[in-house]
Amino acid sequence: MKKWISCGVAAIALSAAAVATGNTLSEPSANRSIKAGVQCTYPPFSYRDMSGQLKGFEIDVVSEVADRIQAKLQFVCLDFNGLIPALLAQKIDVIAASLSITEVRKNSIDFSIPYRASTARFLGERREGIQPFDADGKPDPAALKGKIVGVQRATTNDTYLAAVFPGVQISRYDSAENLLLDLTARRIDLALVGPLKVERDFLNQDAGKNYQFVGPEIESVQYFGSGVAFGLRKDAQALREAINAALQGMYDDGTFKAINQRYWSFSVLPSVWH
């Protein structure tokens, strides 16, 4: 389904690097406190239920990590485009919000080992018949001439759309929910979205019954990176290594798989389990 490196190999490489440089994991402390920046309106990854409690796949994953490193966890709700600025300003300690690993982002922040794949797909109304890719599966910018495509602001999807489909009219949104609302209201012709979210929370619901994915799943390391991971400051090496060790333990003992299966029937990180 997705092509990428095994997190097990990545964790071994990181551990070896730590030994080589004389840096080791800091001892877990019951007094450690970390603030995690999350999107609180992004189901099934992070959202508030009817009682106001934060729920979702990423909430479960980062909560389990915090337990394993014996840290008190505090969630901070932020818009996606405010996450990296908040991290750099030390308002949060870790980003847990579907943040793809990209070379551009690596210039300013560090990442944990990945915990899911990063891909995109176009989404549109069944009757429209718009095809953004040609018969060979190559992007066809001419097919979107005169069309309006919606995308969440400051995401890898935004970067990909502007670069690969030059000239397309782009409508940018601060949340995936507002993006989908405008799609169903026919204010935009297509949306470029994360398929994991949309399949579960839109296409499988009544609101999405007249919509479908358009074209293939888009995999591009250049634009979408090598996966989704926790974002950390470059000076947080001990925290990054502690998080990596916790994630690797979750992969090895089946805890991550159990969390995954609460939300999807398929693996979001195949290389870890096969």
C-alpha atoms as a printed R data frame, in Angstrom:
    type eleno elety resid chain resno       x      y       z
1   ATOM     1    CA   MET     A     1   0.000  0.000   0.000
2   ATOM     2    CA   LYS     A     2   2.708  2.502   1.034
3   ATOM     3    CA   LYS     A     3   6.436  2.407   0.448
4   ATOM     4    CA   TRP     A     4   8.744  3.479   3.189
5   ATOM     5    CA   ILE     A     5  11.408  2.441   5.668
6   ATOM     6    CA   SER     A     6  10.690  0.281   8.663
7   ATOM     7    CA   CYS     A     7  10.497  2.241  11.891
8   ATOM     8    CA   GLY     A     8  12.427 -0.557  13.557
9   ATOM     9    CA   VAL     A     9  15.433  0.186  11.346
10  ATOM    10    CA   ALA     A    10  15.041  3.912  11.981
11  ATOM    11    CA   ALA     A    11  14.939  3.429  15.747
12  ATOM    12    CA   ILE     A    12  18.068  1.236  15.686
13  ATOM    13    CA   ALA     A    13  19.870  3.880  13.629
14  ATOM    14    CA   LEU     A    14  18.870  6.609  16.050
15  ATOM    15    CA   SER     A    15  19.962  4.592  19.066
16  ATOM    16    CA   ALA     A    16  23.311  3.838  17.418
17  ATOM    17    CA   ALA     A    17  23.802  7.517  16.674
18  ATOM    18    CA   ALA     A    18  23.069  8.414  20.288
19  ATOM    19    CA   VAL     A    19  25.657  5.930  21.536
20  ATOM    20    CA   ALA     A    20  28.231  7.159  19.022
21  ATOM    21    CA   THR     A    21  27.841 10.764  20.140
22  ATOM    22    CA   GLY     A    22  27.704  9.925  23.819
23  ATOM    23    CA   ASN     A    23  24.037 10.933  24.129
24  ATOM    24    CA   THR     A    24  21.643  8.514  25.772
25  ATOM    25    CA   LEU     A    25  18.001  8.600  26.730
26  ATOM    26    CA   SER     A    26  17.351 10.734  29.748
27  ATOM    27    CA   GLU     A    27  15.903  8.922  32.711
28  ATOM    28    CA   PRO     A    28  12.087  9.121  32.676
29  ATOM    29    CA   SER     A    29  10.840 11.408  35.412
30  ATOM    30    CA   ALA     A    30   7.453 11.331  37.082
31  ATOM    31    CA   ASN     A    31   7.742 15.126  37.306
32  ATOM    32    CA   ARG     A    32   8.247 15.588  33.561
33  ATOM    33    CA   SER     A    33   5.469 17.587  31.913
34  ATOM    34    CA   ILE     A    34   5.007 18.021  28.172
35  ATOM    35    CA   LYS     A    35   2.581 20.133  26.196
36  ATOM    36    CA   ALA     A    36   1.293 18.567  22.973
37  ATOM    37    CA   GLY     A    37  -0.043 20.795  20.229
38  ATOM    38    CA   VAL     A    38  -3.062 19.170  18.565
39  ATOM    39    CA   GLN     A    39  -5.876 20.057  16.199
40  ATOM    40    CA   CYS     A    40  -9.024 19.680  18.271
41  ATOM    41    CA   THR     A    41 -11.431 19.678  15.323
42  ATOM    42    CA   TYR     A    42  -9.846 16.997  13.152
43  ATOM    43    CA   PRO     A    43 -11.636 13.650  13.615
44  ATOM    44    CA   PRO     A    44 -10.704 10.818  13.707
45  ATOM    45    CA   PHE     A    45  -7.246 12.085  14.663
46  ATOM    46    CA   SER     A    46  -8.126 14.611  17.367
47  ATOM    47    CA   TYR     A    47 -11.509 16.029  18.327
48  ATOM    48    CA   ARG     A    48 -13.780 16.716  21.294
49  ATOM    49    CA   ASP     A    49 -16.644 14.341  22.037
50  ATOM    50    CA   MET     A    50 -20.078 15.412  23.315
51  ATOM    51    CA   SER     A    51 -18.707 15.757  26.843
52  ATOM    52    CA   GLY     A    52 -15.803 17.933  25.726
53  ATOM    53    CA   GLN     A    53 -13.168 15.222  26.157
54  ATOM    54    CA   LEU     A    54 -10.389 15.018  23.588
55  ATOM    55    CA   LYS     A    55 -10.540 11.787  21.589
56  ATOM    56    CA   GLY     A    56  -8.957 10.359  18.456
57  ATOM    57    CA   PHE     A    57  -6.138  8.309  17.000
58  ATOM    58    CA   GLU     A    58  -3.375 10.835  17.642
59  ATOM    59    CA   ILE     A    59  -4.714 11.592  21.123
60  ATOM    60    CA   ASP     A    60  -4.492  7.868  21.914
61  ATOM    61    CA   VAL     A    61  -0.989  7.525  20.455
62  ATOM    62    CA   VAL     A    62   0.552 10.535  22.200
63  ATOM    63    CA   SER     A    63  -1.201  9.636  25.473
64  ATOM    64    CA   GLU     A    64   0.329  6.151  25.386
65  ATOM    65    CA   VAL     A    65   3.743  7.656  24.614
66  ATOM    66    CA   ALA     A    66   3.420 10.033  27.571
67  ATOM    67    CA   ASP     A    67   2.545  7.133  29.869
68  ATOM    68    CA   ARG     A    68   5.602  5.197  28.708
69  ATOM    69    CA   ILE     A    69   7.998  8.079  29.307
70  ATOM    70    CA   GLN     A    70   6.275  8.847  32.620
71  ATOM    71    CA   ALA     A    71   5.289 12.380  31.634
72  ATOM    72    CA   LYS     A    72   2.297 14.451  32.588
73  ATOM    73    CA   LEU     A    73   0.583 15.401  29.318
74  ATOM    74    CA   GLN     A    74  -1.221 18.648  28.585
75  ATOM    75    CA   PHE     A    75  -3.020 19.254  25.273
76  ATOM    76    CA   VAL     A    76  -2.992 22.638  23.551
77  ATOM    77    CA   CYS     A    77  -5.557 23.159  20.771
78  ATOM    78    CA   LEU     A    78  -4.169 25.065  17.775
79  ATOM    79    CA   ASP     A    79  -4.908 25.697  14.104
80  ATOM    80    CA   PHE     A    80  -2.611 23.644  11.875
81  ATOM    81    CA   ASN     A    81  -0.697 26.653  10.549
82  ATOM    82    CA   GLY     A    82   0.016 27.783  14.110
83  ATOM    83    CA   LEU     A    83   1.627 24.535  15.276
84  ATOM    84    CA   ILE     A    84   5.242 25.042  14.184
85  ATOM    85    CA   PRO     A    85   5.351 28.710  15.311
86  ATOM    86    CA   ALA     A    86   4.017 27.629  18.726
87  ATOM    87    CA   LEU     A    87   6.660 24.887  18.954
88  ATOM    88    CA   LEU     A    88   9.492 27.263  18.074
89  ATOM    89    CA   ALA     A    89   8.165 29.826  20.572
90  ATOM    90    CA   GLN     A    90   8.260 27.087  23.260
91  ATOM    91    CA   LYS     A    91   4.515 27.324  23.845
92  ATOM    92    CA   ILE     A    92   4.319 23.565  23.211
93  ATOM    93    CA   ASP     A    93   6.885 20.766  23.411
94  ATOM    94    CA   VAL     A    94   5.630 18.392  20.733
95  ATOM    95    CA   ILE     A    95   3.326 18.553  17.708
96  ATOM    96    CA   ALA     A    96   0.883 15.642  17.494
97  ATOM    97    CA   ALA     A    97  -1.265 16.745  14.589
98  ATOM    98    CA   SER     A    98  -0.770 14.739  11.373
99  ATOM    99    CA   LEU     A    99   2.465 16.574  10.606
100 ATOM   100    CA   SER     A   100   4.288 15.125   7.594
101 ATOM   101    CA   ILE     A   101   8.077 14.827   7.607
102 ATOM   102    CA   THR     A   102   9.396 17.096   4.852
103 ATOM   103    CA   GLU     A   103  12.805 18.511   4.017
104 ATOM   104    CA   VAL     A   104  11.499 22.065   4.331
105 ATOM   105    CA   ARG     A   105  10.157 21.460   7.832
106 ATOM   106    CA   LYS     A   106  13.361 19.658   8.834
107 ATOM   107    CA   ASN     A   107  15.183 22.958   8.329
108 ATOM   108    CA   SER     A   108  13.462 24.349  11.431
109 ATOM   109    CA   ILE     A   109  12.301 21.360  13.527
110 ATOM   110    CA   ASP     A   110  13.075 17.715  14.248
111 ATOM   111    CA   PHE     A   111  10.798 14.699  13.967
112 ATOM   112    CA   SER     A   112  10.231 11.425  15.773
113 ATOM   113    CA   ILE     A   113  10.142  8.184  13.832
114 ATOM   114    CA   PRO     A   114   6.922  8.070  11.766
115 ATOM   115    CA   TYR     A   115   3.659  6.629  13.064
116 ATOM   116    CA   ARG     A   116   1.632  6.630   9.857
117 ATOM   117    CA   ALA     A   117   1.872  7.172   6.112
118 ATOM   118    CA   SER     A   118   1.360 10.511   4.406
119 ATOM   119    CA   THR     A   119  -0.639 10.549   1.170
120 ATOM   120    CA   ALA     A   120  -3.355 12.630  -0.504
121 ATOM   121    CA   ARG     A   121  -6.323 12.213  -2.842
122 ATOM   122    CA   PHE     A   122  -8.675 14.417  -4.765
123 ATOM   123    CA   LEU     A   123 -12.301 14.292  -3.678
124 ATOM   124    CA   GLY     A   124 -15.290 15.325  -5.767
125 ATOM   125    CA   GLU     A   125 -18.943 14.848  -6.550
126 ATOM   126    CA   ARG     A   126 -19.695 11.646  -8.468
127 ATOM   127    CA   ARG     A   127 -21.540 13.386 -11.291
128 ATOM   128    CA   GLU     A   128 -18.792 15.932 -12.033
129 ATOM   129    CA   GLY     A   129 -16.456 13.568 -13.882
130 ATOM   130    CA   ILE     A   130 -13.345 15.727 -13.396
131 ATOM   131    CA   GLN     A   131 -10.109 13.753 -13.898
132 ATOM   132    CA   PRO     A   132  -6.971 15.501 -12.558
133 ATOM   133    CA   PHE     A   133  -4.725 12.724 -13.923
134 ATOM   134    CA   ASP     A   134  -4.324 11.416 -17.453
135 ATOM   135    CA   ALA     A   135  -4.624  7.785 -18.581
136 ATOM   136    CA   ASP     A   136  -1.006  7.141 -17.524
137 ATOM   137    CA   GLY     A   137  -1.631  8.462 -14.030
138 ATOM   138    CA   LYS     A   138   0.304 11.678 -14.606
139 ATOM   139    CA   PRO     A   139  -0.987 15.031 -13.281
140 ATOM   140    CA   ASP     A   140  -2.985 16.926 -15.921
141 ATOM   141    CA   PRO     A   141  -3.146 20.625 -14.943
142 ATOM   142    CA   ALA     A   142  -5.212 21.427 -18.035
143 ATOM   143    CA   ALA     A   143  -8.029 19.246 -16.672
144 ATOM   144    CA   LEU     A   144  -8.433 21.634 -13.737
145 ATOM   145    CA   LYS     A   145  -8.464 24.813 -15.819
146 ATOM   146    CA   GLY     A   146 -11.361 26.953 -14.654
147 ATOM   147    CA   LYS     A   147 -11.960 24.724 -11.628
148 ATOM   148    CA   ILE     A   148 -11.678 25.676  -7.969
149 ATOM   149    CA   VAL     A   149  -9.852 23.202  -5.748
150 ATOM   150    CA   GLY     A   150 -10.044 23.436  -1.974
151 ATOM   151    CA   VAL     A   151  -7.188 22.550   0.370
152 ATOM   152    CA   GLN     A   152  -6.294 23.019   4.018
153 ATOM   153    CA   ARG     A   153  -3.980 25.978   4.439
154 ATOM   154    CA   ALA     A   154  -0.218 25.508   5.095
155 ATOM   155    CA   THR     A   155  -0.308 21.742   4.569
156 ATOM   156    CA   THR     A   156   1.737 19.499   2.293
157 ATOM   157    CA   ASN     A   157  -1.429 19.177   0.183
158 ATOM   158    CA   ASP     A   158  -1.381 22.951  -0.298
159 ATOM   159    CA   THR     A   159   2.268 22.880  -1.418
160 ATOM   160    CA   TYR     A   160   1.694 19.940  -3.778
161 ATOM   161    CA   LEU     A   161  -1.378 21.461  -5.416
162 ATOM   162    CA   ALA     A   162   0.279 24.815  -6.110
163 ATOM   163    CA   ALA     A   163   3.440 23.185  -7.508
164 ATOM   164    CA   VAL     A   164   2.043 20.297  -9.557
165 ATOM   165    CA   PHE     A   165  -1.125 21.960 -10.861
166 ATOM   166    CA   PRO     A   166   0.067 25.478 -11.781
167 ATOM   167    CA   GLY     A   167  -2.667 27.889 -12.700
168 ATOM   168    CA   VAL     A   168  -5.410 26.097 -10.784
169 ATOM   169    CA   GLN     A   169  -7.621 28.335  -8.655
170 ATOM   170    CA   ILE     A   170  -7.013 27.348  -5.030
171 ATOM   171    CA   SER     A   171  -9.373 28.012  -2.141
172 ATOM   172    CA   ARG     A   172  -7.614 27.614   1.214
173 ATOM   173    CA   TYR     A   173  -9.250 26.695   4.523
174 ATOM   174    CA   ASP     A   174  -8.203 26.704   8.157
175 ATOM   175    CA   SER     A   175  -9.953 23.392   8.850
176 ATOM   176    CA   ALA     A   176 -10.888 20.227   6.997
177 ATOM   177    CA   GLU     A   177 -14.477 20.625   8.188
178 ATOM   178    CA   ASN     A   178 -14.877 24.014   6.485
179 ATOM   179    CA   LEU     A   179 -13.246 22.591   3.362
180 ATOM   180    CA   LEU     A   180 -15.794 19.754   3.180
181 ATOM   181    CA   LEU     A   181 -18.686 22.134   3.898
182 ATOM   182    CA   ASP     A   182 -17.739 24.244   0.887
183 ATOM   183    CA   LEU     A   183 -17.382 21.123  -1.259
184 ATOM   184    CA   THR     A   184 -20.906 19.945  -0.414
185 ATOM   185    CA   ALA     A   185 -22.186 23.503  -0.924
186 ATOM   186    CA   ARG     A   186 -20.578 23.408  -4.408
187 ATOM   187    CA   ARG     A   187 -18.464 26.472  -3.756
188 ATOM   188    CA   ILE     A   188 -15.477 24.428  -4.921
189 ATOM   189    CA   ASP     A   189 -15.227 21.710  -7.575
190 ATOM   190    CA   LEU     A   190 -12.712 19.395  -5.912
191 ATOM   191    CA   ALA     A   191 -10.867 19.067  -2.632
192 ATOM   192    CA   LEU     A   192  -7.378 17.695  -2.056
193 ATOM   193    CA   VAL     A   193  -7.547 15.797   1.229
194 ATOM   194    CA   GLY     A   194  -5.994 13.198   3.494
195 ATOM   195    CA   PRO     A   195  -7.765  9.939   2.566
196 ATOM   196    CA   LEU     A   196  -7.639  8.369   6.048
197 ATOM   197    CA   LYS     A   197  -9.755 11.129   7.524
198 ATOM   198    CA   VAL     A   198 -12.153 11.569   4.640
199 ATOM   199    CA   GLU     A   199 -12.927  7.900   4.045
200 ATOM   200    CA   ARG     A   200 -14.006  7.347   7.649
201 ATOM   201    CA   ASP     A   201 -15.629 10.669   8.513
202 ATOM   202    CA   PHE     A   202 -17.122 11.774   5.197
203 ATOM   203    CA   LEU     A   203 -17.443  9.132   2.500
204 ATOM   204    CA   ASN     A   204 -18.795  6.572   4.976
205 ATOM   205    CA   GLN     A   205 -21.388  9.055   6.276
206 ATOM   206    CA   ASP     A   206 -24.657 10.299   4.756
207 ATOM   207    CA   ALA     A   207 -23.087 13.678   3.909
208 ATOM   208    CA   GLY     A   208 -20.597 11.984   1.585
209 ATOM   209    CA   LYS     A   209 -22.825  9.505  -0.218
210 ATOM   210    CA   ASN     A   210 -22.712 11.480  -3.492
211 ATOM   211    CA   TYR     A   211 -18.941 11.952  -3.392
212 ATOM   212    CA   GLN     A   212 -15.915  9.831  -4.233
213 ATOM   213    CA   PHE     A   213 -12.161  9.891  -4.485
214 ATOM   214    CA   VAL     A   214 -11.038 11.121  -7.890
215 ATOM   215    CA   GLY     A   215  -7.897  9.602  -9.336
216 ATOM   216    CA   PRO     A   216  -5.260  7.481  -7.569
217 ATOM   217    CA   GLU     A   217  -3.810  7.858  -4.093
218 ATOM   218    CA   ILE     A   218  -0.940 10.331  -4.413
219 ATOM   219    CA   GLU     A   219   2.392  9.265  -2.934
220 ATOM   220    CA   SER     A   220   5.260 11.735  -3.218
221 ATOM   221    CA   VAL     A   221   8.165 11.910  -0.788
222 ATOM   222    CA   GLN     A   222   9.098 15.234  -2.375
223 ATOM   223    CA   TYR     A   223   5.838 16.866  -1.318
224 ATOM   224    CA   PHE     A   224   4.279 14.639   1.352
225 ATOM   225    CA   GLY     A   225   7.462 13.486   3.022
226 ATOM   226    CA   SER     A   226   8.351 10.049   4.339
227 ATOM   227    CA   GLY     A   227   5.475  9.761   6.757
228 ATOM   228    CA   VAL     A   228   3.681 11.491   9.611
229 ATOM   229    CA   ALA     A   229   5.535 11.972  12.907
230 ATOM   230    CA   PHE     A   230   5.690 14.030  16.075
231 ATOM   231    CA   GLY     A   231   7.369 17.392  15.606
232 ATOM   232    CA   LEU     A   232   9.921 18.593  18.157
233 ATOM   233    CA   ARG     A   233  12.412 21.416  18.592
234 ATOM   234    CA   LYS     A   234  15.952 20.712  17.462
235 ATOM   235    CA   ASP     A   235  17.259 21.165  21.006
236 ATOM   236    CA   ALA     A   236  14.919 18.467  22.384
237 ATOM   237    CA   GLN     A   237  17.141 15.487  21.574
238 ATOM   238    CA   ALA     A   238  16.486 13.613  24.839
239 ATOM   239    CA   LEU     A   239  12.727 13.997  24.469
240 ATOM   240    CA   ARG     A   240  12.869 12.884  20.838
241 ATOM   241    CA   GLU     A   241  14.831  9.764  21.719
242 ATOM   242    CA   ALA     A   242  12.469  8.951  24.607
243 ATOM   243    CA   ILE     A   243   9.476  9.303  22.275
244 ATOM   244    CA   ASN     A   244  11.154  7.140  19.635
245 ATOM   245    CA   ALA     A   245  11.829  4.417  22.197
246 ATOM   246    CA   ALA     A   246   8.204  4.557  23.364
247 ATOM   247    CA   LEU     A   247   6.866  4.345  19.820
248 ATOM   248    CA   GLN     A   248   9.144  1.443  18.976
249 ATOM   249    CA   GLY     A   249   7.972 -0.386  22.084
250 ATOM   250    CA   MET     A   250   4.358  0.168  20.993
251 ATOM   251    CA   TYR     A   251   5.121 -1.283  17.555
252 ATOM   252    CA   ASP     A   252   6.910 -4.277  19.039
253 ATOM   253    CA   ASP     A   253   4.340 -5.254  21.674
254 ATOM   254    CA   GLY     A   254   1.205 -4.728  19.571
255 ATOM   255    CA   THR     A   255  -0.099 -1.654  21.408
256 ATOM   256    CA   PHE     A   256   0.131  0.551  18.325
257 ATOM   257    CA   LYS     A   257  -1.712 -2.024  16.226
258 ATOM   258    CA   ALA     A   258  -4.518 -2.157  18.793
259 ATOM   259    CA   ILE     A   259  -4.871  1.650  18.708
260 ATOM   260    CA   ASN     A   260  -4.833  1.627  14.889
261 ATOM   261    CA   GLN     A   261  -7.626 -0.936  14.755
262 ATOM   262    CA   ARG     A   262  -9.930  1.236  16.857
263 ATOM   263    CA   TYR     A   263 -10.164  3.527  13.848
264 ATOM   264    CA   TRP     A   264  -9.361  1.568  10.680
265 ATOM   265    CA   SER     A   265  -9.553 -2.049   9.571
266 ATOM   266    CA   PHE     A   266  -6.232 -1.701   7.700
267 ATOM   267    CA   SER     A   267  -2.727 -0.830   8.850
268 ATOM   268    CA   VAL     A   268  -1.681  2.799   8.572
269 ATOM   269    CA   LEU     A   269   1.959  1.714   8.946
270 ATOM   270    CA   PRO     A   270   2.368 -1.617   7.109
271 ATOM   271    CA   SER     A   271   6.162 -1.837   7.319
272 ATOM   272    CA   VAL     A   272   6.047 -2.109  11.103
273 ATOM   273    CA   TRP     A   273   3.808 -5.146  11.194
274 ATOM   274    CA   HIS     A   274   4.875 -7.185   8.151
